[in-house]
Amino acid sequence: MPQFSSSQTQIQTQSQVQVQTLSPQQVLEARLLALSTVELEEHVRAELADNPALEDGLAEPSMTDDGDSIAEPEDQYSNESDTATNDDEDDDWYDHDGASSHDAGPEIPLADVRSFYDILEEQLREQDLSPVQMKVARYIIGSIDNDGFLDKDLQAISDDLAFYQYTEVSVEEIAGVLDIIQEFDPAGIGARNLQECLLIQIRRKENSPLKELEERVIRDMFDEFTHKRWDKISSRLNLSREQTDEIIAEIIRLNPRPGSSLGETAGHSRQHIVPDFILDNTDGNISFTLNNSNIPQFHVSREFADMLDNQISNGNSSQRDAAVYIKSKLDSARGFIQALKQREQTMTRTMQAIIDFQGPFFAQGDESLLKPMILKDIAEKTGYDISTISRVTSGKYVQTCFGTLSLKSFFTDGIMSDTGEEVSVREIHRILRDAVNAEDHTDPLTDEQLADMLAAKGYKVARRTVAKYREQIGIPVARMRKN
């Protein structure tokens, strides 16, 4: 048999991989699409301050006619249907004044008390931070949930700051800012999980003889603590059961939800959320508008455009750099206006698709009427990619007559009932919540019993799936619910 060297047996292969590269305009559109209404307002103000080719003020009629205004040529949006928005015929979308169409809508509720952010912002202003640290701190505070926990990991915060706010910050730098916020009151605010929350509170204690032992329990025996394995804790600490009970009693006095100590204004409280859409239900006729009334009115500067015309007509090579600068700012201004208009069309079409899909819910406000719906469903109705639908719905809210709701809350998986009807998982959540609220707390229902109860109602759900749903709505296991 002939022998082959290793070099002879090497096989070289070539493959062609088609990589789709987004244009700068597409990247800009994606970034604007991910912004909430408040973030967009800030971004627009920053763009107006940075680009002299953009002007804030009432657009002159002549500017609408010559292409330098917000009225972009329709062929630039050839991928959009004429019915994509409720206001396609209104090219002056960004010319808002006192007669805005939103004046007829319901007022956005505002509270008379200090918000969650006001309280943390006051403490933040007392810190000696650089501008970049201040931006990071405000982003962290904006990511803290109702319970006072930071619901984003540090790498995600770093990515978001780089992508949406053009600020490069390392994970280590973000961690340093988070350490500062975790020194704020109430103790435990900004923790990333319950264990860290309790440790922060324990370390804040002064003159506590049990402080060191409490910290050891939470730091080294957290699993035993959460599962009430007091005997194991006693054995590892070499303490009597009475001494262990004293330590546990001290830990139980800690606040597992530090955000709740700030009252009803904690976290993303609904009365302090600025909705991105305002929905109106008049005699069963559901309509909505984008909440863009605070977006400054602007247009491309005629003076800047004339400057470019003069540079071109003069043909002076010594002023070529000036002409390049002027043209870049004009192109940027037009691209920015186009991206904003594209954002309006995409958001409006997506919201309309959600309303069409969840019509019964929006008509009555009954959560049980929500149908199973995933991102793919709306992507198919709108013709957009799933990633686009995700950007539109992340961090966005709609104001309705029955509350201000997150768009993400309308998306849920479904299960099939015995009758062949697909039911939203949210309905299963409701049944589980009602069952646990009504149970005998001296003998709470196990996951197996909850699964049997669902089966009796026509929903065949495995015990493991019941455990997953139970955890999703924050219900602990049966032994933790036992009184």
C-alpha positions in Angstrom: 0.0 0.0 0.0 1.5 3.4 -1.0 2.4 5.7 1.8 1.4 9.3 1.8 3.0 12.1 3.7 0.9 14.4 5.9 1.5 17.2 3.5 0.1 15.2 0.7 -3.0 14.4 2.6 -3.8 18.0 3.5 -6.8 19.3 1.6 -7.3 22.9 1.0 -10.8 24.2 0.6 -12.2 27.5 -0.3 -15.6 28.8 0.4 -17.3 32.0 -0.4 -19.4 33.6 2.4 -21.8 36.3 1.5 -21.7 38.9 4.2 -24.3 41.7 4.2 -22.8 45.0 5.3 -25.1 47.7 6.5 -24.7 51.1 5.0 -24.1 54.1 7.4 -27.7 55.2 6.7 -29.1 51.8 7.7 -27.0 51.8 10.9 -28.4 55.2 11.7 -31.9 54.1 11.1 -31.4 51.0 13.3 -30.0 53.2 16.1 -32.9 55.6 16.0 -35.4 52.8 15.9 -34.1 51.4 19.2 -34.5 54.7 21.1 -37.4 55.4 23.3 -39.3 58.7 22.9 -37.3 60.4 25.7 -34.0 59.1 24.3 -35.0 60.3 20.8 -35.7 63.8 22.0 -32.2 63.9 23.6 -30.6 62.6 20.5 -32.4 65.1 18.2 -31.3 68.0 20.4 -27.7 66.7 20.4 -27.9 66.4 16.6 -29.2 70.0 16.2 -26.4 71.3 18.4 -23.7 69.3 16.5 -24.8 69.9 12.9 -25.1 73.5 11.7 -26.9 72.3 8.5 -29.9 71.5 10.7 -32.1 74.4 11.8 -34.7 74.4 14.6 -37.7 76.5 13.5 -40.7 76.6 11.3 -39.9 75.3 7.8 -40.5 77.8 5.0 -42.8 76.6 2.2 -40.0 77.0 -0.3 -37.9 74.6 1.6 -40.5 71.9 1.2 -40.6 72.4 -2.5 -36.8 72.2 -3.3 -36.0 69.0 -1.4 -34.0 70.6 1.5 -36.8 70.1 4.0 -38.2 67.1 5.7 -40.3 66.2 2.7 -38.0 63.6 1.3 -38.8 62.1 -2.2 -41.2 59.1 -1.9 -38.9 56.8 -4.0 -36.5 56.8 -1.1 -39.1 54.8 0.8 -40.1 52.6 -2.1 -40.0 49.5 0.2 -42.8 51.1 2.3 -46.5 50.8 1.6 -48.5 53.9 1.1 -50.6 52.8 4.0 -47.7 52.2 6.3 -48.6 55.1 8.5 -51.6 57.1 9.5 -50.0 60.3 8.4 -48.1 59.5 5.2 -49.7 62.4 3.5 -48.3 64.8 6.1 -44.7 65.4 5.0 -44.2 68.0 7.7 -44.2 65.3 10.4 -41.4 67.0 12.4 -43.0 70.5 12.3 -44.8 70.4 15.6 -46.4 73.4 17.2 -49.2 74.2 19.6 -51.7 72.7 17.1 -50.2 69.3 17.3 -52.5 66.3 16.6 -51.6 65.0 20.0 -53.5 67.9 21.7 -56.7 65.9 21.3 -55.3 62.8 23.0 -55.4 62.1 26.7 -53.0 63.8 28.9 -49.9 61.9 30.0 -50.3 61.3 33.7 -47.7 63.0 35.9 -47.2 62.5 39.6 -46.8 65.3 42.1 -44.2 63.5 44.1 -40.5 62.9 43.4 -39.8 60.0 41.1 -37.4 57.1 41.6 -35.0 58.8 39.3 -35.2 62.2 41.1 -34.2 60.5 44.3 -31.2 58.7 42.8 -30.3 61.8 40.7 -30.0 63.9 43.8 -27.5 61.5 45.2 -25.7 61.3 41.9 -25.2 65.0 41.8 -23.3 64.8 45.1 -20.6 62.6 43.4 -17.5 63.9 41.8 -17.8 62.1 38.5 -16.4 62.8 35.0 -18.9 63.5 32.2 -18.4 59.9 30.9 -18.9 58.4 34.4 -22.0 60.6 34.8 -23.4 59.2 31.5 -22.7 55.7 32.6 -24.3 56.3 36.0 -27.5 57.7 34.4 -27.7 54.7 32.1 -27.4 52.3 35.0 -30.0 54.2 37.0 -32.3 54.0 34.0 -31.8 50.2 33.9 -32.8 49.6 37.5 -36.2 47.9 37.8 -39.1 48.4 40.3 -37.5 46.2 42.9 -34.3 48.2 42.8 -32.2 45.6 40.9 -30.0 46.3 37.9 -31.6 44.1 35.2 -28.7 44.3 32.6 -25.3 42.8 32.7 -22.3 45.1 32.5 -21.2 43.9 29.0 -24.7 44.7 27.6 -24.5 48.1 29.1 -21.1 48.6 27.5 -22.4 47.5 24.2 -25.5 49.7 24.4 -23.5 52.8 25.3 -21.2 52.2 22.4 -23.9 51.5 19.9 -26.6 54.0 20.9 -24.6 56.8 22.6 -21.3 56.5 20.9 -19.5 56.2 24.2 -16.8 53.5 24.6 -16.6 52.4 28.2 -15.0 49.1 29.5 -16.8 46.7 31.7 -14.3 47.5 34.5 -15.1 51.2 34.3 -18.9 50.5 34.4 -18.3 48.2 37.4 -16.5 51.1 39.2 -19.5 53.4 38.6 -21.9 50.7 39.7 -19.9 50.4 43.0 -20.6 54.1 43.6 -24.4 53.7 42.9 -24.5 50.8 45.2 -23.5 53.1 48.0 -26.7 55.1 47.5 -29.7 54.9 49.7 -31.7 52.8 50.2 -29.1 50.1 50.9 -29.2 47.4 48.2 -30.1 49.6 45.4 -28.4 48.7 42.1 -27.7 45.1 43.1 -27.7 42.6 40.3 -29.3 39.8 42.3 -30.8 39.0 45.7 -27.5 37.7 47.1 -25.7 40.9 46.2 -28.6 43.0 47.5 -28.4 41.3 51.0 -24.7 41.5 51.1 -24.7 45.2 50.5 -27.2 45.7 53.3 -25.2 43.5 55.7 -21.9 45.4 55.0 -23.7 48.7 55.7 -24.5 47.6 59.2 -22.7 49.3 62.1 -21.9 47.9 65.5 -23.6 44.6 64.7 -22.1 41.6 66.6 -23.6 39.2 64.1 -22.5 41.1 61.0 -19.6 38.7 60.1 -21.7 35.6 60.5 -24.6 37.1 58.5 -22.2 37.8 55.7 -20.8 34.3 55.7 -24.3 32.8 55.5 -25.2 34.9 52.5 -21.8 34.8 50.8 -20.9 31.2 51.3 -24.2 29.4 52.1 -26.8 31.3 50.0 -28.2 28.1 48.6 -28.8 26.6 52.0 -30.3 29.9 53.2 -32.8 30.1 50.3 -33.9 26.5 50.8 -34.2 26.9 54.6 -31.6 24.3 55.4 -30.9 25.7 58.8 -29.3 22.5 60.1 -26.6 22.6 57.5 -25.9 26.2 58.2 -25.6 25.4 62.0 -23.2 22.6 61.2 -21.0 24.6 58.9 -20.8 27.6 61.3 -20.5 25.3 64.3 -23.3 27.0 66.1 -26.3 25.9 68.1 -29.7 26.0 66.4 -30.7 28.9 68.7 -27.7 30.9 67.5 -28.4 30.1 63.9 -32.1 31.2 64.3 -30.9 34.5 65.7 -28.7 35.1 62.6 -31.4 34.0 60.2 -33.9 36.4 62.0 -31.5 39.3 61.4 -31.1 38.4 57.7 -34.9 38.1 57.2 -35.2 41.7 58.5 -33.3 42.9 55.5 -35.2 44.3 52.5 -35.2 42.0 49.5 -36.8 44.7 47.4 -35.0 48.0 48.1 -36.8 49.8 45.3 -40.1 49.3 47.1 -38.9 51.5 50.0 -39.2 54.5 47.6 -42.9 54.0 47.4 -45.1 54.0 44.3 -42.6 56.1 42.4 -40.1 53.3 42.4 -38.5 52.1 39.2 -40.3 52.4 35.9 -43.5 53.5 37.6 -46.2 53.9 35.0 -47.1 57.4 35.9 -43.5 58.4 35.1 -43.1 56.5 31.8 -43.3 58.6 28.7 -45.4 56.5 26.3 -44.2 56.2 22.7 -47.7 55.7 21.4 -51.0 57.1 22.6 -54.0 54.9 21.9 -57.6 56.1 21.6 -60.7 54.0 21.7 -63.8 55.9 20.6 -66.9 53.8 20.3 -64.8 50.7 19.5 -62.8 52.5 16.9 -59.2 52.1 17.9 -56.7 54.6 16.7 -53.3 55.8 17.9 -50.6 58.5 17.4 -46.9 58.6 17.9 -46.0 60.7 20.9 -43.6 62.9 19.1 -44.9 66.3 20.1 -41.7 67.2 21.9 -39.5 66.5 18.9 -38.1 69.9 17.9 -39.1 71.2 14.5 -36.3 71.5 12.1 -35.2 71.6 8.5 -32.1 71.7 6.4 -30.5 75.2 6.5 -31.0 77.2 3.3 -28.0 79.3 4.2 -25.8 76.2 4.4 -27.1 74.9 1.1 -26.4 78.3 -0.6 -22.9 78.2 0.8 -22.3 75.0 -1.0 -23.7 76.3 -4.2 -21.3 79.3 -4.0 -18.3 77.1 -3.4 -19.2 75.0 -6.4 -19.8 78.0 -8.7 -16.6 79.7 -7.6 -14.6 76.6 -8.4 -11.8 77.8 -6.1 -9.5 74.8 -5.3 -8.2 76.5 -2.2 -11.7 76.3 -0.7 -12.2 72.7 -1.5 -11.9 71.6 2.1 -14.6 74.0 3.1 -16.9 72.6 0.3 -16.3 69.1 1.5 -17.2 70.0 5.0 -20.3 71.8 4.0 -21.4 68.9 1.8 -20.8 66.4 4.5 -23.0 68.3 7.0 -25.8 68.7 4.4 -25.7 65.0 3.6 -25.7 64.2 7.3 -28.7 66.5 7.9 -30.7 65.0 5.0 -29.8 61.4 6.1 -30.8 62.2 9.7 -34.2 63.6 8.6 -34.7 60.5 6.3 -33.8 58.2 9.2 -36.4 59.9 11.5 -39.1 59.6 8.9 -38.2 55.9 8.4 -38.4 55.4 12.1 -41.9 56.9 12.1 -43.1 54.6 9.4 -41.6 51.5 10.9 -42.9 52.2 14.4 -46.4 53.1 13.1 -46.7 50.0 10.9 -45.5 47.8 13.8 -47.9 49.3 16.3 -50.8 48.9 13.9 -49.9 45.2 13.3 -49.9 44.6 17.1 -53.3 46.3 17.4 -54.7 44.2 14.5 -53.4 41.1 16.2 -54.5 41.9 19.7 -57.7 43.8 18.8 -60.0 42.2 21.4 -57.6 43.1 24.2 -57.2 46.7 23.1 -61.0 47.0 22.8 -61.7 45.7 26.3 -58.5 45.7 28.3 -59.1 42.1 29.5 -55.7 40.4 29.8 -57.3 37.0 29.2 -58.1 38.2 25.7 -54.4 38.4 24.7 -53.6 35.9 22.0 -50.3 34.0 21.8 -48.0 36.3 19.7 -44.3 36.2 19.0 -42.0 38.5 17.2 -42.2 36.4 14.0 -46.0 37.0 13.8 -45.6 40.8 13.6 -42.6 40.5 11.3 -44.7 38.5 8.9 -47.6 41.1 9.1 -45.3 44.1 8.5 -42.7 42.6 6.2 -39.9 43.6 8.5 -37.1 41.4 9.9 -37.6 40.0 13.4 -34.6 42.1 14.6 -36.4 45.2 13.4 -39.6 44.3 15.4 -37.4 43.6 18.4 -35.9 47.1 18.2 -39.3 48.7 17.8 -40.8 46.9 20.8 -37.9 47.0 23.2 -38.3 49.7 25.8 -41.4 51.2 24.2 -44.8 51.8 25.8 -48.3 52.5 24.7 -50.7 54.7 26.7 -54.2 53.2 26.8 -57.4 54.0 28.8 -56.6 51.1 31.0 -52.9 51.9 31.7 -49.5 52.5 30.1 -48.2 49.1 28.9 -44.9 47.8 27.6 -45.1 46.6 24.0 -43.1 43.6 25.1 -46.0 42.6 27.4 -48.1 41.8 24.3 -45.7 39.0 23.2 -46.2 35.6 24.8 -46.0 32.0 23.8 -49.1 29.8 23.6 -50.2 26.3 24.5 -52.9 24.1 23.1 -56.0 23.3 25.1 -58.0 20.0 24.9 -60.4 21.8 22.6 -57.6 22.6 20.1 -57.7 26.3 21.0 -54.3 28.0 21.4 -54.2 29.9 24.7 -51.7 32.5 25.8 -49.2 31.5 28.5 -50.3 34.7 30.2 -53.6 33.0 30.9 -51.8 30.0 32.5 -49.9 32.6 34.6 -53.2 34.0 35.8 -54.6 30.6 36.7 -51.4 29.7 38.6 -51.4 33.0 40.4 -55.1 32.6 41.5 -54.5 29.1 42.6 -51.5 30.0 44.8 -53.3 33.0 46.3 -56.2 30.7 47.3 -54.1 27.8 48.6 -53.8 26.6 52.2 -50.5 28.2 53.3 -49.9 25.4 55.8 -50.0 22.9 53.0 -49.2 24.7 49.7 -49.7 23.2 46.3 -46.8 21.4 44.7 -45.9 21.7 41.0 -47.4 18.3 40.5 -50.7 19.4 42.0 -50.7 22.6 40.0 -50.1 20.6 36.8 -53.1 18.3 37.7 -55.2 21.4 38.4 -54.3 22.8 34.9 -55.1 19.4 33.3 -58.5 19.5 34.9 -59.1 22.9 33.2 -58.1 21.4 29.9 -54.4 22.5 29.8 -52.0 19.6 29.7 -48.8 21.1 31.0 -45.8 19.1 32.3 -44.6 19.5 35.9 -41.3 21.0 34.7 -43.2 23.5 32.5 -45.4 24.5 35.5 -42.2 25.1 37.5 -40.9 27.3 34.7 -44.1 29.3 34.5 -44.2 29.6 38.3 -40.7 31.0 38.4 -41.6 33.5 35.6 -44.3 35.1 37.7 -42.1 35.1 40.9 -43.9 32.4 42.8 -41.4 30.4 45.0 -41.5 26.6 45.4 -44.1 25.0 47.8 -41.7 24.6 50.7 -40.8 28.3 50.6 -44.5 29.2 50.6 -45.3 27.1 53.6 -46.3 29.2 56.6 
